[in-house]
Amino acid sequence: MKRLILLTVIFLSGCVDIDIEMDADSPKITPTETMSIYIDNFNNADIKLLNETTASPYFWLSGSEKFVQDRHSDLVDFEGLRNEGWSYSKINSLEVIYEDPETSMVNMSFSRYDKNDNVILTASADFFLRNDDGVWKIKGGFAPTNVSTGKD
């Protein structure tokens, strides 16, 4: 009993140094941070960075529509979105639904705004991410209602 108490005191006093090593494939950026970067890239209409943030092929299931494209850039048309009144998007909330070392599911509530800062759409979508050599990549998303990609 005395040994147990002594070991507990030593452990709690900080005399024992415990090294925790991160797995080499553990992403440095979290799934929610990845989603924030994605929205920044989307708002900047930066096709190159959107393709880097997403995995190929990319899928988008929206309402009853189903799209699977080689790259994210094959799915979205920013000029079409602008013609629909879109100016930028803003995240309302992010929630990690599930995460393990290889995959993650994140719910994102977001709004789209026009050039006068009026909300033109508020929607929610679940995004599937995978750990791709230590970087979270968005594989695709599921939205229960139709969320335009600008190509509709």
matplotlib code that plots the C-alpha trace (Angstrom):
import matplotlib.pyplot as plt

x = [0.0, 2.9, 4.4, 1.1, 0.9, 4.5, 4.1, 1.0, 2.8, 5.8, 3.5, 1.4, 4.4, 5.6, 8.8, 7.8, 8.3, 5.9, 6.6, 3.7, 4.6, 2.3, 1.9, 3.6, 0.3, -1.5, -2.8, -1.6, -4.8, -8.1, -11.1, -12.9, -9.9, -9.9, -13.5, -12.7, -9.8, -12.2, -14.7, -11.9, -10.8, -14.4, -15.0, -11.8, -13.0, -9.6, -10.0, -6.4, -6.6, -10.1, -8.7, -5.8, -8.2, -10.4, -9.8, -10.4, -13.0, -15.2, -18.9, -21.8, -25.2, -27.6, -31.4, -32.2, -29.2, -26.0, -22.7, -19.4, -16.5, -12.8, -12.0, -14.0, -13.4, -15.4, -18.4, -18.6, -19.2, -18.5, -19.9, -23.1, -23.2, -22.7, -25.5, -27.7, -26.7, -23.9, -21.1, -19.6, -20.4, -20.0, -19.9, -22.6, -21.4, -19.1, -19.6, -17.4, -19.8, -17.2, -13.4, -10.8, -7.2, -8.3, -11.7, -13.9, -17.4, -18.1, -21.5, -21.3, -24.2, -23.5, -25.1, -24.6, -24.8, -25.3, -23.2, -25.5, -24.8, -28.3, -28.6, -29.8, -29.4, -28.9, -28.1, -26.5, -24.3, -22.3, -18.8, -16.7, -13.0, -10.1, -6.5, -4.4, -0.8, -1.2, -3.5, -7.3, -8.9, -12.6, -13.9, -17.5, -20.6, -24.3, -26.9, -30.6, -31.8, -30.7, -27.6, -26.6, -23.1, -23.7, -24.1, -27.7]
y = [0.0, 2.3, 1.7, 2.5, 5.8, 6.6, 5.9, 8.0, 10.9, 10.7, 10.5, 13.5, 15.6, 15.7, 13.8, 11.3, 12.5, 11.0, 11.5, 11.4, 11.1, 12.2, 9.7, 10.8, 10.8, 12.8, 16.0, 19.2, 21.0, 19.7, 18.8, 22.0, 24.1, 22.4, 23.4, 27.0, 27.0, 25.5, 28.3, 30.9, 29.3, 29.1, 32.8, 33.7, 31.4, 29.9, 26.8, 25.6, 25.8, 24.2, 21.3, 21.0, 21.1, 18.3, 14.7, 13.2, 12.2, 14.7, 14.1, 16.4, 15.0, 17.8, 17.2, 14.6, 15.6, 13.5, 14.7, 12.9, 14.7, 14.1, 17.4, 20.0, 22.5, 20.4, 20.8, 24.5, 27.4, 30.7, 32.8, 30.8, 31.4, 35.1, 35.2, 33.6, 36.6, 34.9, 37.1, 35.2, 32.4, 32.4, 29.5, 29.7, 26.6, 23.6, 20.3, 17.2, 14.3, 11.6, 11.4, 8.7, 8.7, 8.1, 9.7, 12.5, 13.8, 17.5, 19.2, 22.7, 25.2, 28.1, 31.1, 32.6, 36.3, 38.8, 41.9, 43.9, 41.4, 40.0, 36.2, 34.5, 30.9, 29.2, 25.5, 22.6, 19.9, 17.0, 16.7, 13.6, 14.1, 11.6, 11.8, 11.9, 11.5, 13.7, 16.3, 16.4, 16.4, 16.9, 13.9, 15.2, 16.5, 15.6, 18.4, 17.4, 20.3, 21.6, 23.8, 25.2, 24.7, 27.4, 24.8, 24.0]
z = [0.0, 0.8, -2.6, -4.3, -2.4, -3.2, -6.9, -7.0, -5.3, -7.7, -10.7, -9.6, -8.6, -12.1, -11.5, -14.2, -17.7, -20.2, -23.9, -26.2, -29.8, -32.6, -35.4, -38.5, -40.4, -37.7, -39.4, -37.9, -39.0, -37.6, -39.7, -38.6, -39.5, -42.9, -43.4, -42.5, -45.0, -47.6, -47.1, -47.4, -50.7, -51.9, -51.1, -53.0, -55.9, -55.8, -57.9, -57.4, -53.6, -53.6, -55.5, -53.0, -50.1, -51.5, -52.5, -55.9, -57.0, -55.2, -54.6, -53.7, -52.8, -52.6, -52.1, -54.9, -57.0, -57.1, -58.5, -58.7, -60.4, -60.8, -59.1, -57.0, -59.8, -62.2, -59.9, -59.1, -61.4, -59.6, -62.4, -62.2, -58.4, -58.9, -61.4, -58.7, -56.4, -54.4, -53.2, -50.3, -47.8, -44.0, -41.6, -38.9, -37.0, -37.3, -35.4, -35.6, -35.8, -36.0, -36.1, -36.1, -37.4, -41.0, -41.5, -40.1, -40.6, -40.0, -40.0, -41.3, -41.1, -43.5, -45.2, -48.6, -48.9, -51.7, -52.4, -50.0, -47.2, -47.3, -46.6, -49.8, -48.5, -45.2, -45.3, -43.5, -45.0, -43.6, -45.1, -45.2, -44.8, -45.0, -43.8, -46.9, -45.9, -42.8, -44.4, -44.0, -47.4, -48.1, -50.0, -50.5, -48.9, -48.2, -48.0, -47.3, -49.5, -52.8, -52.5, -55.9, -57.3, -59.9, -62.6, -61.9]

ax = plt.figure().add_subplot(projection="3d")
ax.plot(x, y, z, "-o")
ax.set_aspect("equal")
plt.show()
